[in-house]
Amino acid sequence: MTLWIDADACPKPVREVVMRAARKRQLQLVLVANSPLGLPPAPGMRQITVPGGADEADHYIIAHAVPGDLVVTADIPLADGLVRREITAINPRGQIYDKGSIGERLAVRNLMDELRGAGLAGRGGPPPYSDRDKQAFANALDRLLARGLGA
């Protein structure tokens, strides 16, 4: 199992939780971003910098992740592509994307994008990332890793 992080917009606390989990379980960790992350080298961790441009990190992850891997992303279209390939994805708030939920999440995302484009919805993003979000993510990640590792 390889852990992947769509790192461009990933909250720092999430990266820290995933790095600790990867070290503890001796898993490979790949962080993919459009710009260098400036993280110190660590055993089992790779940082991939993709060319700038829309969705380049997403394309890289889709091309290289395989079933059995786990991807951390808040990007719903990326999560949809992963779920279609039977790759597990989780968002930084601990919500797991699966076949039962991704269609609705993608439809809501697309609707909101259309409404914002038409000036009918605000441009505000998600609420600030909180300690409660971090704990929900850490708990969900632990459950997924335990299940994936047969524990």
Phi, psi and omega in degrees: 000134173246138173265134179240143173234124169283092199272351184303315183242016182284128178300142181305317179301327179292315177303317181296317179298315182292320179298317177298316180297319180295316179297313183300319184262003180055049178257154173286142179231129179236122176255126183242128182210165179277346179221156181302141183270341179070024178275144178293148178300147178213148178302135177078002182244133175237144174245121180252124175255118180264161177301150176299156180134155183300129171067014179297317178297319179301313180299320180297313181296314179302320183287335188246336178286150181230158176308138185102340175279169178229128182244132175259118180204148172259359184276109185293318176299323175296313179302320178300313178298323179291313181300320178299331179266008179064039175251131183287136178227147180222145178265167184296352177259008175089009178273129182269130176275130177216177183300330182282339185245338189293325180299314180294316180298320179292319179296317179295317178300313180295320178298313180297323177297317178295318179296318177296319179298329179271002180076017183261357179220152179294166181262006181297146179266198179292163177297160179304148179289130186242170175298326178296319177298316180300316180293319178298319178296311182301318179295314180296318179298315179301317179297315180296317180293320178297317179292319181290333181264005176075019181276000000 
